[in-house]
Amino acid sequence: MGLVDAVGTEHPVAGGDARIVSIVPSVTELLCDLGLAAQLVGRTGFCIHPREVVRDIPKVGGTKDVNLDRIRELAPSHLVVNIDENEKETVEELARSVPSVIVTHPLAPEDNLGLYRLLGGIFDRTAEAERLCEEFSAAYDELTGVARPATAVLYLIWRDPWMTVSRDTYISRTLALVGWETVPASADDRYPKVDLAAVSGEVERVLLSSEPFRFREKHLAEVEALVPGARVTLIDGEMTSWYGSRAIEGLRYLGDYARG
């Protein structure tokens, strides 16, 4: 098989004149770290890394509310999307005018290796992709080389209503690398609502993420009262949910965080 994306589409190697629009924040950062910033002609307002680079790249709306006309004006040859982050209808509409749509869908930290090689291969940045693979593997081996006890954790991503992550998510599988088993053990939705009172007896730690809801210090006491006996702390959501090149820093962050 060649360069095959998450929906089974095989992509040829692009020329140096490829015009890329990314509507996935973590992928935008990855493309920049692969040395492709000069070929990025569009990104979302949530694509904020690397800050000094992306500020000069035109915005095309958000990940969910993409400005279709603006993307068409930019005339990209390639559009990079994600199954979780972008609306299927939006992607299907853009596929009518964009020659190549690359679909990504990492579900576990290890999937970053394939993501690096997919985008590095398509855009002729194989050496850069392999460098990232080496850095990721080193960080992964260092993190998983330490034995840690299993700990039941609740990872909150939203307030009013309270929402968490199922085990069938990139976030949950990332936390599992340090022995943190997310609650609930099973759920019909990947990002389910949760009754804090109902899970308080089984939760040892509660992690309040900085995104998509921005939990702050003022929320700690509120959650501590609702989940008595659990240790409640803030956590940088970018470090646990962003795949791409930021995942390398994320693994290191998680190792330090777990020791704290």
C-alpha positions as CSV (number, residue, x, y, z in Angstrom):
1,M,0.0,0.0,0.0
2,G,1.1,3.5,-0.7
3,L,0.1,6.8,1.1
4,V,-3.4,5.8,2.4
5,D,-5.4,8.1,4.6
6,A,-8.0,7.3,7.4
7,V,-10.8,6.6,4.9
8,G,-8.7,4.4,2.6
9,T,-7.9,7.0,-0.1
10,E,-4.5,6.6,-1.6
11,H,-2.7,9.8,-2.3
12,P,0.2,10.5,-4.8
13,V,3.2,12.5,-3.8
14,A,2.5,16.1,-4.3
15,G,4.7,18.6,-6.1
16,G,6.5,21.5,-4.5
17,D,3.7,23.8,-5.7
18,A,1.0,22.1,-3.5
19,R,-1.3,24.6,-1.8
20,I,-2.5,23.3,1.5
21,V,-5.4,24.3,3.7
22,S,-5.6,22.6,7.2
23,I,-8.7,22.8,9.3
24,V,-7.2,20.7,12.1
25,P,-5.2,22.7,14.6
26,S,-2.8,19.9,15.6
27,V,-2.2,19.0,12.0
28,T,-1.5,22.6,11.1
29,E,1.3,22.6,13.7
30,L,2.6,19.3,12.3
31,L,2.7,20.6,8.8
32,C,4.7,23.6,10.0
33,D,7.1,21.3,11.8
34,L,7.5,19.2,8.6
35,G,8.8,22.4,6.9
36,L,5.6,23.1,5.0
37,A,4.6,26.5,6.4
38,A,5.3,28.2,3.1
39,Q,2.8,26.0,1.3
40,L,0.0,26.5,3.9
41,V,-2.5,28.9,2.4
42,G,-5.3,28.6,5.0
43,R,-6.0,27.5,8.6
44,T,-8.7,27.8,11.2
45,G,-8.7,30.4,14.0
46,F,-8.0,27.6,16.4
47,C,-4.7,26.7,14.6
48,I,-2.6,28.8,17.0
49,H,0.8,26.9,16.9
50,P,3.5,27.7,16.1
51,R,2.3,31.3,16.8
52,E,5.0,33.2,15.0
53,V,4.3,31.2,11.9
54,V,0.6,30.7,11.6
55,R,-0.3,34.4,12.3
56,D,0.7,35.1,8.6
57,I,-1.5,32.3,7.3
58,P,-5.1,33.3,6.3
59,K,-7.9,32.1,8.5
60,V,-10.9,30.2,7.1
61,G,-13.2,30.1,10.1
62,G,-13.4,27.5,12.8
63,T,-13.1,23.7,12.8
64,K,-16.9,23.3,12.8
65,D,-18.0,26.5,11.1
66,V,-15.6,26.6,8.1
67,N,-15.9,29.5,5.6
68,L,-16.4,27.5,2.4
69,D,-16.2,30.5,0.1
70,R,-13.0,31.6,1.7
71,I,-11.4,28.2,1.1
72,R,-12.5,28.2,-2.5
73,E,-11.0,31.6,-3.0
74,L,-7.6,30.3,-1.7
75,A,-7.7,27.5,-4.4
76,P,-6.0,24.8,-2.4
77,S,-4.7,21.7,-4.1
78,H,-4.9,19.8,-0.8
79,L,-7.3,20.0,2.2
80,V,-6.4,18.2,5.5
81,V,-9.3,17.3,7.7
82,N,-10.1,15.1,10.7
83,I,-13.0,12.8,11.3
84,D,-13.6,14.0,14.9
85,E,-13.0,17.7,14.5
86,N,-14.6,18.6,11.2
87,E,-18.2,18.2,10.0
88,K,-18.7,15.4,7.4
89,E,-21.0,17.6,5.3
90,T,-18.5,20.4,5.2
91,V,-15.7,18.1,4.0
92,E,-18.0,16.5,1.4
93,E,-18.9,20.0,0.0
94,L,-15.3,21.1,-0.1
95,A,-14.3,17.9,-1.9
96,R,-16.3,19.1,-4.9
97,S,-13.7,21.8,-5.5
98,V,-10.5,20.7,-3.7
99,P,-8.6,18.1,-5.8
100,S,-7.2,16.2,-2.8
101,V,-8.8,15.8,0.6
102,I,-6.6,14.0,3.2
103,V,-8.6,12.6,6.1
104,T,-6.9,11.9,9.4
105,H,-8.2,10.0,12.5
106,P,-5.6,9.2,15.1
107,L,-7.2,7.1,17.9
108,A,-4.1,6.4,20.0
109,P,-0.7,8.0,20.6
110,E,1.0,5.3,18.5
111,D,-1.0,6.5,15.5
112,N,1.2,9.6,15.4
113,L,3.9,7.6,13.7
114,G,1.6,6.8,10.7
115,L,0.4,10.4,10.6
116,Y,3.9,11.8,10.4
117,R,4.7,9.3,7.6
118,L,1.5,9.9,5.7
119,L,1.8,13.7,5.6
120,G,5.6,13.6,5.2
121,G,5.2,11.1,2.3
122,I,2.5,13.1,0.5
123,F,4.3,16.4,0.7
124,D,7.9,15.1,0.2
125,R,9.1,15.6,3.7
126,T,10.1,12.0,4.5
127,A,13.3,12.8,6.3
128,E,11.5,15.3,8.5
129,A,8.8,12.8,9.2
130,E,11.3,10.2,10.3
131,R,13.0,12.6,12.6
132,L,9.7,13.2,14.3
133,C,9.1,9.5,14.5
134,E,12.4,9.0,16.3
135,E,11.6,11.8,18.8
136,F,8.1,10.4,19.4
137,S,9.4,6.9,19.9
138,A,12.0,8.1,22.4
139,A,9.4,10.0,24.4
140,Y,7.0,7.1,24.3
141,D,9.6,4.6,25.5
142,E,10.6,6.8,28.3
143,L,7.0,7.3,29.5
144,T,5.9,3.7,29.2
145,G,9.2,2.4,30.7
146,V,8.0,3.3,34.2
147,A,5.6,0.9,36.1
148,R,2.7,2.8,37.6
149,P,-0.3,1.6,39.6
150,A,-3.7,1.7,37.9
151,T,-5.7,4.7,38.9
152,A,-9.3,5.5,38.2
153,V,-9.6,9.1,36.8
154,L,-12.4,11.3,35.5
155,Y,-11.2,13.6,32.8
156,L,-13.7,16.5,32.4
157,I,-13.9,18.4,29.1
158,W,-17.1,20.4,29.8
159,R,-19.2,22.0,32.5
160,D,-23.0,22.4,32.4
161,P,-23.5,19.7,31.5
162,W,-20.5,17.8,32.9
163,M,-18.9,15.8,30.1
164,T,-16.0,13.4,29.9
165,V,-14.2,11.1,27.5
166,S,-14.9,7.4,26.8
167,R,-12.1,4.9,26.6
168,D,-12.5,4.9,22.8
169,T,-10.7,8.2,22.5
170,Y,-7.2,9.5,21.8
171,I,-7.3,11.3,25.2
172,S,-8.2,8.2,27.2
173,R,-5.6,6.0,25.5
174,T,-3.0,8.7,26.1
175,L,-3.8,8.8,29.9
176,A,-3.7,5.0,30.0
177,L,0.1,5.2,29.2
178,V,0.6,6.3,32.8
179,G,-1.9,3.8,34.3
180,W,-4.8,6.3,34.4
181,E,-8.0,4.4,33.6
182,T,-10.8,6.8,32.6
183,V,-14.3,6.6,34.1
184,P,-16.7,5.4,32.9
185,A,-15.3,2.1,31.7
186,S,-17.9,1.9,28.9
187,A,-20.1,4.5,27.2
188,D,-22.3,4.7,24.2
189,D,-20.9,8.1,23.3
190,R,-17.3,8.9,22.8
191,Y,-17.8,12.1,24.8
192,P,-20.6,11.3,27.3
193,K,-22.3,13.4,29.9
194,V,-21.5,12.3,33.4
195,D,-23.2,12.4,36.8
196,L,-20.4,13.4,39.2
197,A,-22.3,12.1,42.2
198,A,-22.8,8.7,40.6
199,V,-19.0,8.2,39.9
200,S,-17.6,9.9,43.0
201,G,-17.1,6.6,44.9
202,E,-14.9,5.1,42.2
203,V,-12.8,8.0,41.1
204,E,-9.4,8.7,42.7
205,R,-8.5,11.7,40.5
206,V,-10.4,14.3,38.6
207,L,-8.6,16.1,35.8
208,L,-10.0,19.4,34.7
209,S,-8.9,20.1,31.1
210,S,-8.1,23.5,29.7
211,E,-10.1,22.7,26.5
212,P,-12.6,22.7,25.0
213,F,-14.1,24.2,28.2
214,R,-11.5,26.3,29.9
215,F,-11.5,25.0,33.5
216,R,-9.7,27.4,35.9
217,E,-8.6,27.5,39.5
218,K,-12.1,28.7,40.5
219,H,-13.6,25.4,39.4
220,L,-11.4,23.2,41.7
221,A,-13.4,23.7,44.9
222,E,-16.7,23.2,43.0
223,V,-15.6,19.8,41.7
224,E,-14.0,18.8,45.0
225,A,-17.3,19.3,46.7
226,L,-19.1,17.1,44.1
227,V,-16.5,14.3,44.0
228,P,-15.4,14.1,47.7
229,G,-12.2,12.2,48.4
230,A,-10.8,12.6,44.9
231,R,-7.7,14.7,44.1
232,V,-8.8,17.4,41.7
233,T,-6.3,19.2,39.5
234,L,-6.1,21.2,36.3
235,I,-4.4,19.7,33.2
236,D,-3.3,21.2,29.9
237,G,-5.7,19.8,27.3
238,E,-3.3,20.4,24.4
239,M,-0.9,18.0,25.9
240,T,-3.4,15.2,26.2
241,S,-5.6,15.7,23.1
242,W,-3.4,17.2,20.4
243,Y,-1.8,14.6,18.2
244,G,0.8,15.5,15.6
245,S,4.2,16.9,16.6
246,R,2.8,18.4,19.9
247,A,2.2,14.8,21.0
248,I,6.0,14.5,21.6
249,E,5.9,17.3,24.1
250,G,2.6,15.9,25.4
251,L,4.2,12.6,26.4
252,R,7.0,14.4,28.3
253,Y,4.4,16.7,29.9
254,L,2.3,13.7,31.0
255,G,5.3,11.9,32.6
256,D,6.1,15.0,34.6
257,Y,2.5,15.6,35.5
258,A,2.0,12.0,36.7
259,R,5.0,12.3,39.0
260,G,3.5,15.5,40.6
